[in-house]
């Protein structure tokens, strides 16, 4: 082979190899079968529904507050002296009947002052009687000496007035001494629960010294905030209405009955709420003792309201609620909100009785969407609609 032929072959060999490789690749690709085309199946979302019903039951207004005593008193010493005795129950948590002696201030000085006031009163009474007698004698003496009318001084009328004034002063001093002696005993102003005690045995107290704090156990109150709209729902007969108070303790629901006794008559500037006050009688004598300081929930029945549909609160969004018709078509309904609380919405229009309200939150929902109802599905272990976009809302 000549030199020229070798050079030509050396140049063409790579090109020949490339052509062969391309041919082999084309042959392999042409032998591959095309994938089978399947028609894409779009499954309708699965939803749960409930049947809308109109209610004529009273609405339940919810509120809460802290239960407090109606009366709470700071006991103040009205006389000074040394504490010589204390009741064993005059301590935090102690319960005493009205009139029970909580503490005794040394009465010695006040007993002496009372005796002195009694003696002064007796002296004033004797002086008055003596002056009355002198006046009678002076009148007789004047009548025997002249026919002229005697002057008041001659009849000792000014002296009589002075003795009468002295008698009244002595009577006032006696009453003051009796009151001061009575005030040496610190007594319960009503049936009390002792909140605090600030003094101890042997301590000297002055007038105005704080002795302790007591609360009345005869009646307690709870101040309940409600919105102005809810207040209007309660109607004009709010006073005397029954309120149900509840609290969960140790896994049990405890309840008490109270009565609305007043409303405060103004809207709070900070919270924009109206406050009503409920009372519970003898809370510490009930089977389920209701303690002061307890945070409790309150339920109050409104006046009857007709033609309302009550739904779970999460179903309402931006003035709309989803329903499903008899052809399983989803519709987005404009509704009128009458009231809303923590768990429910109350609709006055937009939903009618018998409509199926969608309970399931559907992503990318739109009016006219085809859906499937869970009540129509067979009870099998397999769900033919896997991959759907429906998820149940949890509260």
Protein Blocks (a to p, Z undefined) as FASTA:
>chain_A
ZZklmmmmmmmmmmmmmmmmmmmmmmmmmmpccdddddddddddddddddddddfbdcdd
ddddddddfbdcddddfbgcddfbdcfklcghiacdehiafbdcdfklmmmmmmmmmmmm
mmmmmmmmmmmmmmmmmmmmmmmmocbdcdfklnommmmmmmmmmmmmmmmmmmmmmmmm
mmmpccdfbdcddfbdcbdehiacdehiafbdcddfkbccddddddfklmmmnojmlgop
acdddddeehiacddddddfbdehiacfklopacdddddehkllgfbacdehiacddddd
ddddehiacddfklpgghiacdddfkopacddddddfbdcfkbccdfbhiaghiacdfbd
cehiaehiacddfklpccdfbdfkghiabdcddZZ
